[in-house]
Amino acid sequence: MLAEGFRMTMTQGARANKSGNILEGNIEAVLNGHDYFQIGSHVTKEFLLTATLLPKRYAKQVYIGAGIYQTTLKVDFYVVGLSANPSGLIIECKWQESGGSVDEKFPYLNLNIQQSYPAQTIVVIGGEGMREGAINWLRQQVKYNRNLLGVYSLDRFIAWANKYC
């Protein structure tokens, strides 16, 4: 039991991680609601693509290869079983509750999606801390990046999933 008057405080980074995990939990709930099953975390894309026991499946934190800086590249979700995306669909979650650097990383994310991702990608954004100009810039990249399928808020992603999953 905590002493009276003592209050645990989270660091800004810990709060951001927790909020990001909540966003990912919502994505997972949408996938589960459309009969997708998780086959693991921290698996390779090859394992996910060849594990054919479940036709509608996904994994979290999937290693997909090297990124544009030749460093390890993992994606938040890799989904298999959508008829319109035979090589799978990648979902990346980006959360920023207050001013910070997440939206400053959009050009890096976009370039990795364009040059290193093996499947089309949806970016789901949440929180009120991202600069509107950064979000608009990323949405504009859909026109130029064949691998960037869409940039959605959580509610728009749910609408997309209801239509295509």
Residue pairs with C-beta under 8 A, 6 or more apart in sequence:
2 8
10 18
12 98
15 97
16 95
16 96
16 97
16 100
19 95
19 97
19 126
19 127
20 93
20 95
22 95
23 93
23 95
23 124
23 126
23 154
24 60
24 76
24 77
24 93
26 154
27 76
27 77
27 91
27 93
27 124
27 154
27 157
28 38
28 60
28 77
30 157
30 158
30 161
30 165
31 38
31 58
31 77
31 79
31 161
31 165
32 38
34 56
34 161
34 165
35 56
36 56
36 57
36 58
36 79
36 81
36 165
37 54
37 56
37 57
37 58
38 57
38 58
38 59
38 60
39 48
39 51
39 54
39 57
39 58
39 59
40 47
40 48
40 59
41 59
41 60
41 61
42 60
42 61
42 62
42 63
42 74
43 59
43 62
43 63
44 62
44 63
45 62
45 63
45 64
45 65
45 78
45 88
45 118
47 59
48 57
48 58
48 59
48 62
48 78
48 80
48 88
49 80
49 87
49 88
51 57
54 81
55 81
56 80
56 81
57 79
57 80
57 81
58 77
58 78
58 79
58 80
59 77
59 78
60 76
60 77
61 74
61 75
61 76
62 74
62 75
62 77
62 78
63 72
63 73
63 74
64 73
64 74
64 75
64 78
64 90
64 116
64 117
64 118
65 73
65 116
65 118
66 72
66 73
66 116
67 73
67 112
67 116
68 108
68 111
68 112
68 115
68 116
73 112
73 116
75 90
75 91
75 92
75 117
75 121
76 90
76 91
76 92
76 93
77 90
77 91
77 92
77 93
78 88
78 89
78 90
78 91
78 119
79 85
79 88
79 89
79 90
79 91
80 88
80 89
82 88
82 89
82 164
82 165
84 164
85 119
85 120
87 118
87 119
87 120
88 118
88 119
89 119
89 120
89 121
89 122
89 149
90 113
90 117
90 119
90 120
90 121
90 122
91 121
91 122
91 123
91 124
92 109
92 113
92 121
92 122
92 123
92 124
93 123
93 124
93 126
94 102
94 103
94 109
94 123
94 124
94 125
94 126
94 130
95 102
95 125
95 126
95 127
96 102
96 103
96 126
96 127
96 129
96 130
97 127
97 128
97 129
98 127
98 128
98 129
99 129
100 129
102 129
102 130
103 130
103 131
103 134
103 135
104 134
106 134
106 137
106 138
109 123
109 138
110 138
110 141
110 145
110 148
113 121
113 145
113 147
113 148
114 145
114 146
114 147
114 148
117 147
119 147
120 146
120 147
120 148
120 149
121 147
121 148
121 149
122 149
122 150
122 151
122 152
122 157
122 160
123 138
123 148
123 150
123 151
123 152
124 152
124 153
124 154
124 157
125 135
125 138
125 151
125 152
125 153
126 153
126 154
135 151
138 151
139 151
141 148
141 151
142 148
142 149
142 150
142 151
150 160
152 160
